[in-house]
Amino acid sequence: MTAGMAPKAMYRMMLRQANQMTDYNFRMYSIRRVKAGFRTNQKLQGDEAKAALEEGERQLQVLQRQVILGKLYPSARSVMEMPNPV
């Protein structure tokens, strides 16, 4: 990651990482958190925006570690992920 990562690129990377979560509940929570975080910080400028991007990079690293842990210790699939019986 570069120190000057563009917000749009970071948003896409975070959503990509969130979508790789193996557990349905963690995946949906992560996606909601990413979207809500960017929505609340979209109007920041200057030093506040820079600080928010740095925090976003730290959160991206946390997401990446969580994805790895989720793949190491898989859980049973959620009912929400099961195909619909016809």
Contact map, one row per residue, 1 for C-alpha under 8 A:
11101000000000000000000000000000000000000000000000000000100000000000000000000000000000
11111000000000000000000000000000000000000000000000000000000000000000000000000000000000
11111000000000000000000000000000000000000000000000000100000000000000000000000000000000
01111100000000000000000000000000000000000000000000000000000000000000000000000000000000
11111110110000000000000000000000000000000000000000001000000000000000000000000000000000
00011111110000000000000000000000000000000000000000000000000000000000000000000000000000
00001111111000000000000000000000000000000000000000001000000000000000000000000000000000
00000111111100000000000000000000000000000000000000000000000000000000000000000000000000
00001111111110000000000000000000000000000000000000000000000000000000000000000000000000
00001111111111000000000000000000000000000000000000000001100000000000000000000000000000
00000011111111100000000000000000010001000000000000000000000000000000000000000000000000
00000001111111110000000000000000000000000000000000000000000000000000000000000000000000
00000000111111111000000000000000000000000000000000000000000100000000000000000000000000
00000000011111111100000000000000010000000000000000000000000100100000000000000000000000
00000000001111111110000000000010010000000000000000000000000000000000000000000000000000
00000000000111111111000000000000000000000000000000000000000000000000000000000000000000
00000000000011111111100000000000000000000000000000000000000100110010000000000000000000
00000000000001111111100000110110000000000000000000000000000000100010000000000000000000
00000000000000111111100000100010000000000000000000000000000000000000000000000000000000
00000000000000011111110000100000000000000000000000000000000000000010000000000000000000
00000000000000001111111101100000000000000000000000000000000000000110011000000000000000
00000000000000000001111101100000000000000000000000000000000000000010011001100000000000
00000000000000000000111111100000000000000000000000000000000000000000010001101100000000
00000000000000000000111111110000000000000000000000000000000000000000000000001101100000
00000000000000000000001111111000000000000000000000000000000000000000000000000000000000
00000000000000000000111111111100000000000000000000000000000000000000000000000000000000
00000000000000000111111111111110000000000000000000000000000000000000000000000000000000
00000000000000000100000111111111000000000000000000000000000000000000000000000000000000
00000000000000000000000011111111100000000000000000000000000000000000000000000000000000
00000000000000000100000001111111110000000000000000000000000000000000000000000000000000
00000000000000100110000000111111111000000000000000000000000000000000000000000000000000
00000000000000000000000000011111111100000000000000000000000000000000000000000000000000
00000000000000000000000000001111111110000000000000000000000000000000000000000000000000
00000000001001100000000000000111111111000000000000000000000000000000000000000000000000
00000000000000000000000000000011111111100000000000000000000000000000000000000000000000
00000000000000000000000000000001111111110000000000000000000000000000000000000000000000
00000000000000000000000000000000111111111000000000000000000000000000000000000000000000
00000000001000000000000000000000011111111100000000000000000000000000000000000000000000
00000000000000000000000000000000001111111100000000000000000000000000000000000000000000
00000000000000000000000000000000000111111110000000000000000000000000000000000000000000
00000000000000000000000000000000000011111111000010010000000000000000000000000000000000
00000000000000000000000000000000000001111111000000000000000000000000000000000000000000
00000000000000000000000000000000000000011111100000000000000000000000000000000000000000
00000000000000000000000000000000000000001111110110000000000000000000000000000000000000
00000000000000000000000000000000000000000011111111000000000000000000000000000000000000
00000000000000000000000000000000000000000001111111000000000000000000000000000000000000
00000000000000000000000000000000000000000000111111100000000000000000000000000000000000
00000000000000000000000000000000000000000001111111110000000000000000000000000000000000
00000000000000000000000000000000000000001001111111111000000000000000000000000000000000
00000000000000000000000000000000000000000000111111111100000000000000000000000000000000
00000000000000000000000000000000000000000000001111111110000000000000000000000000000000
00000000000000000000000000000000000000001000000111111111000000000000000000000000000000
00001010000000000000000000000000000000000000000011111111100000000000000000000000000000
00100000000000000000000000000000000000000000000001111111110000000000000000000000000000
00000000000000000000000000000000000000000000000000111111111000000000000000000000000000
00000000010000000000000000000000000000000000000000011111111100000000000000000000000000
10000000010000000000000000000000000000000000000000001111111110000000000000000000000000
00000000000000000000000000000000000000000000000000000111111111000000000000000000000000
00000000000000000000000000000000000000000000000000000011111111100000000000000000000000
00000000000011001000000000000000000000000000000000000001111111110000000000000000000000
00000000000000000000000000000000000000000000000000000000111111111000000000000000000000
00000000000000000000000000000000000000000000000000000000011111111100000000000000000000
00000000000001001100000000000000000000000000000000000000001111111110000000000000000000
00000000000000001000000000000000000000000000000000000000000111111111000000000000000000
00000000000000000000000000000000000000000000000000000000000011111111100000000000000000
00000000000000000000100000000000000000000000000000000000000001111111110000000000000000
00000000000000001101110000000000000000000000000000000000000000111111111000000000000000
00000000000000000000000000000000000000000000000000000000000000011111111100000000000000
00000000000000000000000000000000000000000000000000000000000000001111111110000000000000
00000000000000000000111000000000000000000000000000000000000000000111111111000000000000
00000000000000000000110000000000000000000000000000000000000000000011111111000000000000
00000000000000000000000000000000000000000000000000000000000000000001111111000000000000
00000000000000000000000000000000000000000000000000000000000000000000111111100000000000
00000000000000000000011000000000000000000000000000000000000000000000011111110000000000
00000000000000000000011000000000000000000000000000000000000000000000000011111000000000
00000000000000000000000000000000000000000000000000000000000000000000000001111100000000
00000000000000000000001100000000000000000000000000000000000000000000000000111110110000
00000000000000000000001100000000000000000000000000000000000000000000000000011111110000
00000000000000000000000000000000000000000000000000000000000000000000000000001111110000
00000000000000000000000100000000000000000000000000000000000000000000000000000111110000
00000000000000000000000100000000000000000000000000000000000000000000000000001111111000
00000000000000000000000000000000000000000000000000000000000000000000000000001111111100
00000000000000000000000000000000000000000000000000000000000000000000000000000000111110
00000000000000000000000000000000000000000000000000000000000000000000000000000000011111
00000000000000000000000000000000000000000000000000000000000000000000000000000000001111
00000000000000000000000000000000000000000000000000000000000000000000000000000000000111
